[in-house]
Amino acid sequence: MASLIGYYSLIVGGFLSFFIIIFSVKNFKSSETLDNRIIFFSFLQLLLVFISFLGLIISFINSDFSNETVFNHSHTTKPLLYKIAGTWGNHEGSLLLWLLVLTLFIFLFILKSKKQPTKYVILTLLFQQIIIVGFFIFILKTSSPFNYIFPVPKEGLGLNPILQDPALAIHPPILYLGYVGSSIIFSSTLSAVTLNYITKKWASHIKQWVLISWIFLTLGILLGSIWAYYELGWGGFWFWDPVENVSLMPWLALTTLIHCILVLEKRSFLTSWVVILSISTFTLSMSGTFLVRSGILNSVHTFANDPERGLYILLFLFSLIFLSLFIFFFFHKQNENFKISLSFLSKETFILINNWFMMYFLSVVLIGTIYPIFLEVILSEKISVGPPFYHKLIVPFLIPFLFFMTIGPKLKWMKSDLSKKINLIVFFIISLLVASLIVKNLKIEFLLNTILITFSFYLFFVTLSDFVSKKYKNLPQNIAHFGFSLFIISILFNNIFTTEIITNLKVGEKFESENYKIKFENLYQKDKKNFKSIIGKFKIENSQGDVEIMEPELRIYNQPNISTSEADIRTNLLSDKFITMNIVQNQEYFNIRYQTKPFMMWIWLSVLLITISGFVSFFKKKYEN
Amino acid sequence: MYGKKVKLRFFFIISIIIVLVLSVFLILKSLEENVVYFQSPSEINKFSEFEKKKIRIGGMVKEDSIKANSNEISFVITDFKNEINVVYSGVVPNLFEEGKGVVAEGFLKDKNFFLASKILAKHDENYMPPEVKAALGEN
């Protein structure tokens, strides 16, 4: 029943686009004020898509296996949370979520843009409707979440156990708010270009939307990363896996876009940057969806390998890119009565330099991600590009990047000289001393590490001193840059100081090394609702004599019959202890990995801090208005 | 002859081109060094020389071939035509089982002996790496 209501409200919702477009075109021609019917129909469309989505959720909760999507991805013994999360844990449901967010954002946009020119709002709505119609057709034609199966099966196939996790339950909706949020930026930029409305006023209006999208994208990536850390059992948080990269690319574009919009708002230039970046952010989000959904990249995210779906998204994507490039080349005018004089020592120059660095990072990630795909299609040669590629190409360039990030905010717009030079020099010397003291006693490459740590500390100290001394002139920037310095420092130390022991042990056996004694004490079993868990008890003693009992777990799920290993992680402010256990088939041995990972928590906290800076910027703006 | 502005703009464009060429060169060079190729046991059987380059091998874990001691796990990867012995000290993924698909990354010591540094995790019991599918399908 819920499925049926969901299906029909989805169809009716799709037809509403037709009316919205007709009213909008009429309204656009004779535009004085915004036609109320447009607002009403947009709201109705949002409501219908919401009902449809709710229908799917209810089908999942009731385990209605006459619905094919529910049958494929749910099971009666699954806990309620994961029944609900199962709604978007699959291809069809997650696309419905895309559509819901698309309609939600355009409705909010119409409500929030009353002060903007009517023509601009209507044109934005029209561009957004193109995307919305595209998704309606895509869902109804290739990926309907409401397909009926008869005879009705008694039991569903279940959800992949590694997706049954609280962080992953909310990861997709949050990430989607970021991805799909960029659709509004895309539509409104195209509309602003067409109407030649790329102005300071437009910049401060669109900035809010960029911030929302950026905040959610950052949070979404963070959640995925935390999940990968404790669930995949490798003890890392970023693997340069293509599916991770496709979320990083729009993030890089979006972060650059925020900086460009700041320049546009103050100095009304970098308009081409803003337009190109708005277009790229959304197309990167779309291609991300294409790559992970089409089955080209294999991962947990691949739900179905249906070539028709991939082909559709690809065609849709190309027509959107074509449309936006057409608009960019034929409508975009450089502001000609405004002569730009760039002086080297100015905020905008430094932002511009770091924009180029960001674009470089983006191209590295892009090439590393798609090169293997191209090579396979063209030469049918199978390759993979691993972390060393990214590290080698990105890490050295972080040094100048960090430097410009430190000095840039110290400069004024237009033209300036460095004030408080002495402070900056003193901080640099302190950072250099601290860094060389740290690196000196370690067995790592001296030069690169010292310079890298120096510049991270430099950013750290300078932003920290701003917190103390400044009267919060630019709080969001300050928090964000401080968070970034903390992020880089934590990652560096995490990499340098991580220790790892890998061994195979039988029950009762003991592993001894210089620093650690690990004893495999015993093994016991617990039965849970939809899985059996086998827990190993380990006694770990370090060289100082501290003893810790850790209990990693193996879970054997009933449906589907898959085992996962759950790491046991002990977190404190300075360091994480991390242990995983795996069965070696037909042997009495268990495969054990024990790691100590310093500053793990600070990696998460620093990203959270960066996200908070977005919130501060968002609300500060509101407050000022 | 040309104004200062024209010269400046010319200089600017040239420097951008240089930077672009340099970064493309850098990316491609690094790509060449860090790419890991994928091979099946049969392809390796045709090798005449063994490079000291990291590769990936994919196939099935042969039945009754997994052995373990306290430091290492050894097993045989087969594509039902040719086989290769793999020795590995590290973490095995959950779905590492006999009769299931596997991808090992590491260095080839000779035709029959592979020293693995990583075994790739699979997340789904029905899932077979596309490389493995292709390698098995070819035979």
Boltz contact constraints between the chains, C-beta under 6 A:
constraints:
  - contact:
      token1: [A, 162]
      token2: [B, 123]
      max_distance: 6.0
  - contact:
      token1: [A, 300]
      token2: [B, 123]
      max_distance: 6.0
  - contact:
      token1: [A, 360]
      token2: [B, 23]
      max_distance: 6.0
  - contact:
      token1: [A, 367]
      token2: [B, 27]
      max_distance: 6.0
  - contact:
      token1: [A, 382]
      token2: [B, 38]
      max_distance: 6.0
  - contact:
      token1: [A, 382]
      token2: [B, 131]
      max_distance: 6.0
  - contact:
      token1: [A, 383]
      token2: [B, 35]
      max_distance: 6.0
  - contact:
      token1: [A, 383]
      token2: [B, 37]
      max_distance: 6.0
  - contact:
      token1: [A, 384]
      token2: [B, 36]
      max_distance: 6.0
  - contact:
      token1: [A, 385]
      token2: [B, 35]
      max_distance: 6.0
  - contact:
      token1: [A, 386]
      token2: [B, 36]
      max_distance: 6.0
  - contact:
      token1: [A, 388]
      token2: [B, 34]
      max_distance: 6.0
  - contact:
      token1: [A, 389]
      token2: [B, 30]
      max_distance: 6.0
  - contact:
      token1: [A, 389]
      token2: [B, 34]
      max_distance: 6.0
  - contact:
      token1: [A, 392]
      token2: [B, 30]
      max_distance: 6.0
  - contact:
      token1: [A, 393]
      token2: [B, 30]
      max_distance: 6.0
  - contact:
      token1: [A, 502]
      token2: [B, 90]
      max_distance: 6.0
  - contact:
      token1: [A, 504]
      token2: [B, 68]
      max_distance: 6.0
  - contact:
      token1: [A, 504]
      token2: [B, 70]
      max_distance: 6.0
  - contact:
      token1: [A, 562]
      token2: [B, 125]
      max_distance: 6.0
  - contact:
      token1: [A, 563]
      token2: [B, 94]
      max_distance: 6.0
  - contact:
      token1: [A, 564]
      token2: [B, 94]
      max_distance: 6.0
  - contact:
      token1: [A, 565]
      token2: [B, 94]
      max_distance: 6.0
  - contact:
      token1: [A, 582]
      token2: [B, 92]
      max_distance: 6.0
  - contact:
      token1: [A, 584]
      token2: [B, 68]
      max_distance: 6.0
  - contact:
      token1: [A, 584]
      token2: [B, 73]
      max_distance: 6.0
  - contact:
      token1: [A, 585]
      token2: [B, 66]
      max_distance: 6.0
  - contact:
      token1: [A, 585]
      token2: [B, 97]
      max_distance: 6.0
  - contact:
      token1: [A, 585]
      token2: [B, 98]
      max_distance: 6.0
  - contact:
      token1: [A, 586]
      token2: [B, 66]
      max_distance: 6.0
  - contact:
      token1: [A, 587]
      token2: [B, 68]
      max_distance: 6.0
  - contact:
      token1: [A, 589]
      token2: [B, 68]
      max_distance: 6.0
  - contact:
      token1: [A, 591]
      token2: [B, 92]
      max_distance: 6.0
  - contact:
      token1: [A, 593]
      token2: [B, 91]
      max_distance: 6.0
